[in-house]
Amino acid sequence: MSFFDDVVDAFIDTCDSRVRTWPLMGNPTTMLLLVTGYVTLSIWWAPWFMRSRGPFHVRGLVRAYDLAMVLWNAYFAVAMARLSYFHEDEQKRYSWLCQGPNYTRRGLPLLSLAWWYLIMKIVDLFDTATFVMTKRMSHLTTLHVFHHVCVIGVMWMSVQTGVLGQNVFPMIVNSLVNVPTYSYYFLATFGPVARNWLWWKRYLTELQIAQLASFAIFGAVPLFVDCGFPRWMALIMTGIPLVLLVMFCGFYRRSYSAKRSIGWLEECCDVEAHSKRG
């Protein structure tokens, strides 16, 4: 038996019986192919394909995508909060300190919602496609690709193993943060005419950075407080946000000079860059 077969069998053995028959669950082969295909297309195929081509005009499609993501993220934030920290039944409400997973049938509604959240994150790969179609290859950074791969991978493992507890908080917060983020992207596609409505761009980037820091802190709690949440998932929840923060800081040091008069947080979320998406 090959190493790949051993890996597949290991993931199948850890699959939660409640999700074994769901699409993309059980056998990890489909997800591995999807992630491998995404990385391959982003790093190698896309630059080659666009090398002798001009940018495509897809502004209308990008606006529709951004608006859809605003609505989708708003729905997930509210729906997940109502099934966890703000559950109508006080006995079923999540602990704000440390929350273990619910492996019973009562946890199925939230598990089903998390599966749809995974689907949303797969659809979110279209963000990379917009960079390719508008020929902004400089945006296809290792940080960008790594971020998408990590989010999809962690979400898949969470649903696959039925481990939903402490990691629900980052899902809710991320959905909340994505509402103003994609709203900004949507408005920025209108170019300079929308500049007066985008004065909050610096605060948006600060919010995104604070989000990563909060994920690392919240993810580390089960390492010190025993609430039944698996330590392996707590390590992932802590490690990945920290890695992303380090990569972000490294990207900043390479990309921006200390002599630049504009603040780096403002520059990172510049309206001109986003207005060129299409």
BAPAGU-813237 format. One record per residue: residue in three letters; x, y, z of N, C-alpha, C, O in turn. Coordinates in steps of 0.1 Angstrom, whole numbers, plus 5000, padded with zeros to 4 digits. Example, Ala and Ser with C-alpha at 12.3 -4.5 7.8 and 13.67 -1.06 7.14 Angstrom:
REM BAPAGU-813237
ALA513249435078512349555078513249675078514249675085SER512849785071513749895071512950005079513450115080
REM end
This chain:
REM BAPAGU-813237
MET500849885000500050005000500950135000501950135007SER500550224992501350354990501150445002500150425010PHE502050545003501850645013500550715012499850755021PHE500250754999498950824996497750745001496850805007ASP497750614999496650535003496550535019495450535024ASP497750535025497750535040497150665045496350665055VAL497450775038496950905042495450905040494650955049VAL494950855029493550855026492750775036491750815042ASP493350655039492650565049492650635063491650615070ALA493650705067493750775080492650875081491950885091PHE492450955070491351055070489950995070489051035077ILE489850885063488550815063488250755077487050765081ASP489250705084489050655097488550755107487850725117THR489050885105488650985114487351065111486951155118CYS486751015100485551085096484351065105484150955110ASP483751175109482551165117481451095110481151125098SER480751005117479750925110478551005105477850965096ARG478351125111477251215108477451275094476451315087VAL478651285089478951355077479551265066479951305055ARG479651135069480351045060479851045046480551025037THR478451065045477851055032477651195025477151205014TRP478151295032478051435026479051455015480051395015PRO478651535005479651574994480951625000480951715009LEU482051584995483451624998483851565011485051585015MET483051495019483451435031483851295030483551235019GLY484351235040484751095039486151085033487151105040ASN486151045020487451035013488051175010487351255004PRO489251195013489851335011490351354997490851464994THR490251254988490851274975490351394968491151464962THR489051414968488451524960489051664965489451744957MET489151674979489651804984491151814981491551924979LEU491851704982493251714979493551754964494451834961LEU492651704955492751744941492451884939493051954931LEU491351934946490952074945492052164950492352264943VAL492552144961493652224967494852224958495452324955THR495252104954496452094945496252164932497152234927GLY495052144926494752214914494752364915495252434907TYR494252414927494252564929495652614930495952714924VAL496452544938497852594939498552594926499352684922THR498352484918499052464905498652574895499452634889LEU497252594895496752704886497252844890497552924881SER497252864903497653004907499053034905499453144901ILE499952934908501352964908502052944894502953024890TRP501552844887502252814874501352834862501852904853TRP500152784861499352794849498852944846498952984835ALA498353014857497853144855498853244849498553314839PRO500053254854501053344848501353304834501553394825TRP501453174831501753134817500553164808500753214797PHE499353144812498153174804497953314801497653354789MET498253404810498053544808499253624803499253744801ARG500353544801501553614796501453694784501953804783SER500753644774500553704761499153764759498753794748ARG498453774770497053824769496853954777497553974787GLY495954034773495554154781494554124791493954014791PRO494354214800493354184811491954184805491554254796PHE491154094811489754084808488854184815489254234826HIS487754224809486854324815485754254822484754214815VAL485854234835484954154842484354234854484054174864ARG484354364853483954444864482554414869482354404882GLY481654384860480254354864480254224872479454214882LEU480954124867481053994874481654004888481153944897VAL482654084889483354104902482454174912482354144923ARG481654274907480754344916479654244921479254254933ALA479154164912478154064916478653964926478053934936TYR479953924924480653834934480753904947480453844958ASP481254024947481454094960480154114968480154094980LEU479154154961477854174967477254044973476754044984ALA477453934965476953804970477753764983477153704992MET479053794983479853754995479453835007479553785018VAL479053965005478554045016477353985022477253965034LEU476353945014475153885019475353745025474753715035TRP476153665018476453525023477153535037476753455046ASN478153615038478853625051477953675062478053635073ALA477153775059476153825069475253725074474953715086TYR474753635065473853525068474653425078474053385088PHE475853385074476553295082476853345096476853275106ALA477253475097477553525110476353525119476453485131VAL475153555114473953555123473553415126473253375137ALA473553325115473053185117473953115127473453035135MET475253125126476153055134476053105149476153025158ALA475953235150475853295164474553245171474553215183ARG473453225163472253185169472253035173471452985181LEU473152955167473252815170474352785180474552675183SER475052895185476152865194476052965206475452935216TYR476753075205476853165216475553235220475453285231PHE474653245211473353315213472253225211471153265206HIS472353095214471352995213470153035222470353085233GLU468953015216467753055224467652965237466953015246ASP468152845237468152755248469452785256470552755251GLU469352835268470552875276471452755279472652775279GLN470852635280471652515283472552475271473552405272LYS472152525259472952485247473852595242474552585232ARG473852705249474752815245476252785248476552715257TYR477052825239478552805240479152885251478652995254SER480152835256480952905266481953005259482552975249TRP482053125264482853225258484353205261485253255255LEU484653115271485953085275486552965267487552985260CYS485852855268486352735261485152645259484452615268GLN485052595246483952515242484352395235485052395225GLY483952275240484252155234483252115223482152185223PRO483452015215482551985204481351895209481451835220ASN480351905201479151825204479051715193478751745182TYR479251585197479351485188477951415186477851305180THR476951465192475551405192474751465180475251545173ARG473551405179472651455168472251605170471951675161ARG472351645183471951785185472951885179472552005177GLY474151845177475151925170475051935155475851995149LEU474151855150474051845135473651975128474251995117PRO472752055133472452175126473652265124473852325113LEU474452285134475652365133476652305124477352375117LEU476752165125477652095116477352115101478152135093SER476052105099475552135085475852275080476252295069LEU475652365089475952505086477452525083477852605074ALA478252455091479752465089480152405075481052455069TRP479452295071479652245057479352345046480152365037TRP478352425048478052525038479052645039479352705029TYR479552665051480652765053481852715045482552805039LEU482152585045483252535037483052565022483952605015ILE481752535018481452565004481652715000482252744990MET481352805010481552945007483052975006483453054997LYS483852905014485252935013485852875000486852934995ILE485252774995485752724981485352824971486152854962VAL484052874971483652974962484553104963484753174953ASP485053124975485953244977487253234969487953344968LEU487553124964488753114955488553194943489553224936PHE487353234939487153324928487853454929488153524920ASP488153494942488953614944490253604937490753704932THR490853484937492153464930491953474915492753524908ALA490853424910490453424896490353564891490753594880THR489853664900489753804895491153864893491353944884PHE492153824901493553864900494053824886494753894879VAL493753694883494253644870493553704858494253754849MET492253724859491553774847491853924845491853974834THR492153994856492554134854494054154853494554274853LYS494754044852496254044850496954124861497854204858ARG496554104873497354164885498054044892497854014903MET499053994885499853874889500653904902500953814909SER500954034904501654064916500854034929501454024940HIS499554024927498753994939498653844942498253804953LEU499153764933499153614935500453584944501253514939THR500453634956501553604965501453474972500353414972THR502553434978502553314986501553324997500853235001LEU501553445003500653475014499153455010498353395017HIS498853504998497453494993497053354991495953314996VAL497853274984497553134982497553054994496652974996PHE498553075003498653005016497453025024496852935030HIS496953155025495753185033494553105028493853045036HIS494253105015493153035010493252885013492252815017VAL494452825011494652685013494452645028493752545031CYS494952725037494752705051493352705055492852615063VAL492652805051491252825055490352705050489652645058ILE490552665038489852545033490252425040489352335043GLY491552405042491952285048491452265063491052155067VAL491552375070491052375084489552345085489052275093MET488852415076487352395076486952255072486052195078TRP487652195062487352065058487651965070486851875073MET488751985077489151895088488051915099487751815106SER487652035102486652055112485351985110484751915118VAL484851985097483551925094483851775093483051695097GLN484951735087485251585085485251515098484751405099THR485851575108486051515122484851545131484751495142GLY484051645127482851685136483351765147482551785157VAL484551825146485051905157484652045155485252125148LEU483552085162483052225162482752265176481952205183GLY483452365180483352415194484052545195483552655192GLN485352545200486152665201486352725187486552845187ASN486352645177486652705163485452765157485552815146VAL484252765163483152835158483252985159482853065150PHE483953035170484153175172484953235160484453345155PRO486053185155486653245143485853245131485953335123MET484953145129484053145118483053265118482853335108ILE482553285130481653395132482353535130481853615122VAL483453545136484253675135484653695121484553815116ASN485153595114485653605100484453655091484653735082SER483253595093482153635085481753775088481453845078LEU481853815100481453955104482454055097482054155092VAL483754015098484754105092484654115077484954215070ASN484253995071484153995056483054085051483054115039VAL482054115059480954195055481454335051481254385039PRO482154405060482654535055483854525045484054615037THR484554415046485654395036485154385022485654455013TYR484154295020483654285006482754405002482654434990SER482254475012481554595009482554705003482254774994TYR483654705010484754795005485154754991485254844982TYR485454624989485854584975484754614965485054664954PHE483454604968482354634959482454784956482354824944LEU482554864966482555014963483755054956483755144947ALA484854994958486155024952486155004937486955064930THR485254904932485254884918484655004910484855004898PHE484055094917483555214910484655324908484355424903GLY485855294913487055384910487055504918486455514929PRO487655614913487755734921486455804925486455874935VAL485355774918484055834921483655784935482855854941ALA484155674940483755614953484655654964484455614975ARG485755734961486755754971486155824984486655794995ASN485255914982484655984994483955885003483755925015TRP483555764998482855675007483755565013483355475019LEU485055585010486055475014487055535024488255485024TRP486655625032487555685042488055595053488955615060TRP487255485054487555385065488455275061488555175068LYS489155285050489955175045491055135055491355015057ARG491655235062492755205071492255125083492955035087TYR491055155088490455085099490054945095490154855104LEU489754925083489354795078490554695079490454585083THR491754745075492954665075493354635090493854525093GLU493254735098493554715112492554605118493054525127LEU491354605114490354505119490754365114490654275122GLN491254355102491654225097492954175104493054055107ILE493854265108494954225116494554175130495054075135ALA493654255136493154225149492454085149492454015159GLN491854065138491153935137492053815138491753725145LEU493153825131494153715132494753695146494853585151ALA494953815152495553805166494453745176494853665184SER493253775174492153725183492053575180491753495190PHE492153525168492053385165493153305172492953195178ALA494353355172495553285178495253285193495553175199ILE494853385199494553395214493453295217493553215227PHE492353305210491153225213491453075211491052995218GLY492253045200492652915197493552845208493552725209ALA494252925215495252875225494552845238495152765246VAL493352895240492752865253492652715257492952685268PRO492152635247492052485251493352425254493352305259LEU494452485251495752425255496052445270496852375275PHE495252535276495452555290494152535299494252515311VAL493052525292491752505299491152375293490952365280ASP490852275301490352155296488852165295488052155305CYS488352175282486952175280486452065270485352065265GLY487351975267487051865258487351895243487151815235PHE487852015240488252055227489651985223490552005231PRO489751915212490951845209492151935208492152045202ARG493251895214494451975214495051995200495652095197TRP494951895192495451905179494852015171495452085163MET493552035172492852145166493152275172493252375165ALA493352275185493752405192495152445187495352565185LEU496052355185497352385180497252445166497952545162ILE496352395157496152445144495552585144495952675137MET494552595153493952725155494852835160494652955156THR495852795167496852895172497952915162498353035160GLY498452805156499652815148499352885134500152975130ILE498252855128498052915114497953065115498553135107PRO497053125124497053265125498353335128498653445122LEU499153275136500453325139501353325127502153415124VAL501353215119502153205107501753315097502553375091LEU500353335096499853435087500353575091500653655082LEU500353595104500853725109502253755106502653855101VAL503053645107504553655104504753675089505553765085MET503953605081504053625067503653765062504253825053PHE502653815069502153945066503154055069503454145061CYS503854035081504854135084506054125075506654225072GLY506454005071507553985061507154045048508054115042PHE505954035044505554095031505554245032506054315022TYR505254295043505254445045506654495045506954595038ARG507554425051508954475052509654475038510454555034ARG509254375030509754365016509154465007509754504997SER507854505009507154575000507054725002506954804993TYR507254765015507154915018508354965025508954905034SER508755085020509955145026509555225038508455285039ALA510355235048510055315060509955465057509455545065LYS510455505045510455645041509155685035508855805032ARG508255585032506955615026506155705035506055675047SER505555815029504855905038503455845041502855885051ILE502955755033501555705035501655595045502655515045GLY500755575054500755465064500655335057499855315047TRP501355235062501355105056499955035056499554965047LEU499255055067497954995068496955055058496154985052GLU497155185055496255245045496655195031495855175023GLU497955185029498455145016498055005012497754965001CYS498054915023497654775021496254765015495954665009CYS495454855018494054845015493654965005492555015006ASP494554994996494455114987493255094978493054994972VAL492555204976491355204968491655184953490955114946GLU492855234949493155224935493355084931493055034920ALA494055004940494254864937492954784935492854704925HIS492054804944490754734943489854784932489054704927SER490054914928489254964918489554904904488754914895LYS490754834903491154774891490654624890491054554880ARG489954584899489354444898488254444888487154444891GLY488654434876487654424865487754544856487054554846
REM end
